[in-house]
Amino acid sequence: MNNINVGCPRCGSLNVKVVSDITETTKGFGAGKGCLGYICLGPIGLLCGMLGMGKTKTKTNTYRVCADCGARFK
């Protein structure tokens, strides 16, 4: 996103701030996958069901907020 000063589409003010939200999610143990793996393949299947456990995804959302009227826009 470029840093050009963009006016608010609602009120036309140039008092606009760029805001970034960062969201992290961690994947847990898939009980369904673990049970199915155990039934099909025994203890090895249980371990295979645990694959992917603990992986973290990060998502960044950047937008602009008008300091005068509170409007949010890209």
PyMOL commands that place a pseudoatom at each C-alpha (Angstrom):
pseudoatom trace, name=CA, resn=MET, resi=1, chain=A, elem=C, hetatm=0, pos=[0.000, 0.000, 0.000]
pseudoatom trace, name=CA, resn=ASN, resi=2, chain=A, elem=C, hetatm=0, pos=[1.463, 3.365, -0.937]
pseudoatom trace, name=CA, resn=ASN, resi=3, chain=A, elem=C, hetatm=0, pos=[1.803, 6.266, 1.508]
pseudoatom trace, name=CA, resn=ILE, resi=4, chain=A, elem=C, hetatm=0, pos=[0.067, 8.873, -0.642]
pseudoatom trace, name=CA, resn=ASN, resi=5, chain=A, elem=C, hetatm=0, pos=[-2.184, 11.062, 1.514]
pseudoatom trace, name=CA, resn=VAL, resi=6, chain=A, elem=C, hetatm=0, pos=[-5.680, 10.011, 0.468]
pseudoatom trace, name=CA, resn=GLY, resi=7, chain=A, elem=C, hetatm=0, pos=[-8.743, 11.934, 1.562]
pseudoatom trace, name=CA, resn=CYS, resi=8, chain=A, elem=C, hetatm=0, pos=[-11.614, 10.280, 3.388]
pseudoatom trace, name=CA, resn=PRO, resi=9, chain=A, elem=C, hetatm=0, pos=[-14.358, 9.191, 0.959]
pseudoatom trace, name=CA, resn=ARG, resi=10, chain=A, elem=C, hetatm=0, pos=[-17.060, 10.051, 3.525]
pseudoatom trace, name=CA, resn=CYS, resi=11, chain=A, elem=C, hetatm=0, pos=[-16.048, 13.521, 4.795]
pseudoatom trace, name=CA, resn=GLY, resi=12, chain=A, elem=C, hetatm=0, pos=[-13.107, 14.517, 2.549]
pseudoatom trace, name=CA, resn=SER, resi=13, chain=A, elem=C, hetatm=0, pos=[-10.715, 15.080, 5.472]
pseudoatom trace, name=CA, resn=LEU, resi=14, chain=A, elem=C, hetatm=0, pos=[-6.981, 14.533, 4.924]
pseudoatom trace, name=CA, resn=ASN, resi=15, chain=A, elem=C, hetatm=0, pos=[-6.527, 13.515, 8.589]
pseudoatom trace, name=CA, resn=VAL, resi=16, chain=A, elem=C, hetatm=0, pos=[-6.216, 9.795, 7.732]
pseudoatom trace, name=CA, resn=LYS, resi=17, chain=A, elem=C, hetatm=0, pos=[-4.137, 7.147, 9.511]
pseudoatom trace, name=CA, resn=VAL, resi=18, chain=A, elem=C, hetatm=0, pos=[-2.897, 3.804, 8.094]
pseudoatom trace, name=CA, resn=VAL, resi=19, chain=A, elem=C, hetatm=0, pos=[-3.648, 0.896, 10.439]
pseudoatom trace, name=CA, resn=SER, resi=20, chain=A, elem=C, hetatm=0, pos=[-2.384, -2.708, 10.262]
pseudoatom trace, name=CA, resn=ASP, resi=21, chain=A, elem=C, hetatm=0, pos=[-4.037, -5.579, 12.149]
pseudoatom trace, name=CA, resn=ILE, resi=22, chain=A, elem=C, hetatm=0, pos=[-2.077, -8.811, 12.548]
pseudoatom trace, name=CA, resn=THR, resi=23, chain=A, elem=C, hetatm=0, pos=[-3.967, -12.018, 13.340]
pseudoatom trace, name=CA, resn=GLU, resi=24, chain=A, elem=C, hetatm=0, pos=[-2.252, -15.295, 14.270]
pseudoatom trace, name=CA, resn=THR, resi=25, chain=A, elem=C, hetatm=0, pos=[-4.006, -18.649, 14.460]
pseudoatom trace, name=CA, resn=THR, resi=26, chain=A, elem=C, hetatm=0, pos=[-2.471, -21.898, 15.699]
pseudoatom trace, name=CA, resn=LYS, resi=27, chain=A, elem=C, hetatm=0, pos=[-3.694, -25.233, 14.441]
pseudoatom trace, name=CA, resn=GLY, resi=28, chain=A, elem=C, hetatm=0, pos=[-4.499, -27.796, 17.157]
pseudoatom trace, name=CA, resn=PHE, resi=29, chain=A, elem=C, hetatm=0, pos=[-4.627, -31.576, 17.168]
pseudoatom trace, name=CA, resn=GLY, resi=30, chain=A, elem=C, hetatm=0, pos=[-7.186, -33.063, 14.786]
pseudoatom trace, name=CA, resn=ALA, resi=31, chain=A, elem=C, hetatm=0, pos=[-8.930, -35.637, 17.021]
pseudoatom trace, name=CA, resn=GLY, resi=32, chain=A, elem=C, hetatm=0, pos=[-10.916, -36.998, 14.086]
pseudoatom trace, name=CA, resn=LYS, resi=33, chain=A, elem=C, hetatm=0, pos=[-7.810, -37.506, 11.983]
pseudoatom trace, name=CA, resn=GLY, resi=34, chain=A, elem=C, hetatm=0, pos=[-5.947, -39.088, 14.885]
pseudoatom trace, name=CA, resn=CYS, resi=35, chain=A, elem=C, hetatm=0, pos=[-8.750, -41.553, 15.693]
pseudoatom trace, name=CA, resn=LEU, resi=36, chain=A, elem=C, hetatm=0, pos=[-9.268, -42.501, 12.064]
pseudoatom trace, name=CA, resn=GLY, resi=37, chain=A, elem=C, hetatm=0, pos=[-5.522, -42.942, 11.594]
pseudoatom trace, name=CA, resn=TYR, resi=38, chain=A, elem=C, hetatm=0, pos=[-5.343, -45.129, 14.711]
pseudoatom trace, name=CA, resn=ILE, resi=39, chain=A, elem=C, hetatm=0, pos=[-8.242, -47.314, 13.515]
pseudoatom trace, name=CA, resn=CYS, resi=40, chain=A, elem=C, hetatm=0, pos=[-6.743, -47.730, 10.041]
pseudoatom trace, name=CA, resn=LEU, resi=41, chain=A, elem=C, hetatm=0, pos=[-3.007, -47.945, 10.788]
pseudoatom trace, name=CA, resn=GLY, resi=42, chain=A, elem=C, hetatm=0, pos=[-2.577, -48.331, 14.554]
pseudoatom trace, name=CA, resn=PRO, resi=43, chain=A, elem=C, hetatm=0, pos=[-0.093, -46.181, 16.483]
pseudoatom trace, name=CA, resn=ILE, resi=44, chain=A, elem=C, hetatm=0, pos=[1.605, -45.026, 13.272]
pseudoatom trace, name=CA, resn=GLY, resi=45, chain=A, elem=C, hetatm=0, pos=[-1.765, -43.693, 12.072]
pseudoatom trace, name=CA, resn=LEU, resi=46, chain=A, elem=C, hetatm=0, pos=[-2.185, -41.774, 15.333]
pseudoatom trace, name=CA, resn=LEU, resi=47, chain=A, elem=C, hetatm=0, pos=[1.169, -40.077, 14.724]
pseudoatom trace, name=CA, resn=CYS, resi=48, chain=A, elem=C, hetatm=0, pos=[0.168, -39.281, 11.135]
pseudoatom trace, name=CA, resn=GLY, resi=49, chain=A, elem=C, hetatm=0, pos=[-3.015, -37.676, 12.465]
pseudoatom trace, name=CA, resn=MET, resi=50, chain=A, elem=C, hetatm=0, pos=[-0.872, -35.333, 14.519]
pseudoatom trace, name=CA, resn=LEU, resi=51, chain=A, elem=C, hetatm=0, pos=[0.902, -33.932, 11.440]
pseudoatom trace, name=CA, resn=GLY, resi=52, chain=A, elem=C, hetatm=0, pos=[0.308, -30.214, 11.075]
pseudoatom trace, name=CA, resn=MET, resi=53, chain=A, elem=C, hetatm=0, pos=[-0.361, -29.718, 14.778]
pseudoatom trace, name=CA, resn=GLY, resi=54, chain=A, elem=C, hetatm=0, pos=[1.036, -26.466, 16.168]
pseudoatom trace, name=CA, resn=LYS, resi=55, chain=A, elem=C, hetatm=0, pos=[1.506, -24.657, 12.837]
pseudoatom trace, name=CA, resn=THR, resi=56, chain=A, elem=C, hetatm=0, pos=[0.856, -20.921, 13.004]
pseudoatom trace, name=CA, resn=LYS, resi=57, chain=A, elem=C, hetatm=0, pos=[-0.751, -18.813, 10.275]
pseudoatom trace, name=CA, resn=THR, resi=58, chain=A, elem=C, hetatm=0, pos=[-0.268, -15.042, 10.228]
pseudoatom trace, name=CA, resn=LYS, resi=59, chain=A, elem=C, hetatm=0, pos=[-2.640, -12.701, 8.389]
pseudoatom trace, name=CA, resn=THR, resi=60, chain=A, elem=C, hetatm=0, pos=[-2.049, -8.949, 8.025]
pseudoatom trace, name=CA, resn=ASN, resi=61, chain=A, elem=C, hetatm=0, pos=[-4.935, -6.616, 7.190]
pseudoatom trace, name=CA, resn=THR, resi=62, chain=A, elem=C, hetatm=0, pos=[-4.004, -3.018, 6.278]
pseudoatom trace, name=CA, resn=TYR, resi=63, chain=A, elem=C, hetatm=0, pos=[-6.581, -0.252, 5.908]
pseudoatom trace, name=CA, resn=ARG, resi=64, chain=A, elem=C, hetatm=0, pos=[-7.035, 3.497, 6.462]
pseudoatom trace, name=CA, resn=VAL, resi=65, chain=A, elem=C, hetatm=0, pos=[-9.091, 5.164, 9.186]
pseudoatom trace, name=CA, resn=CYS, resi=66, chain=A, elem=C, hetatm=0, pos=[-10.308, 8.770, 9.128]
pseudoatom trace, name=CA, resn=ALA, resi=67, chain=A, elem=C, hetatm=0, pos=[-9.407, 10.462, 12.435]
pseudoatom trace, name=CA, resn=ASP, resi=68, chain=A, elem=C, hetatm=0, pos=[-12.304, 12.927, 12.039]
pseudoatom trace, name=CA, resn=CYS, resi=69, chain=A, elem=C, hetatm=0, pos=[-15.333, 10.735, 11.215]
pseudoatom trace, name=CA, resn=GLY, resi=70, chain=A, elem=C, hetatm=0, pos=[-14.001, 7.204, 11.929]
pseudoatom trace, name=CA, resn=ALA, resi=71, chain=A, elem=C, hetatm=0, pos=[-14.647, 5.802, 8.424]
pseudoatom trace, name=CA, resn=ARG, resi=72, chain=A, elem=C, hetatm=0, pos=[-12.596, 2.728, 7.433]
pseudoatom trace, name=CA, resn=PHE, resi=73, chain=A, elem=C, hetatm=0, pos=[-11.465, 2.249, 3.845]
pseudoatom trace, name=CA, resn=LYS, resi=74, chain=A, elem=C, hetatm=0, pos=[-8.686, 0.663, 1.763]
for i in range(1, 74): cmd.bond("trace and resi %d" % i, "trace and resi %d" % (i + 1))
show_as sticks, trace
zoom trace
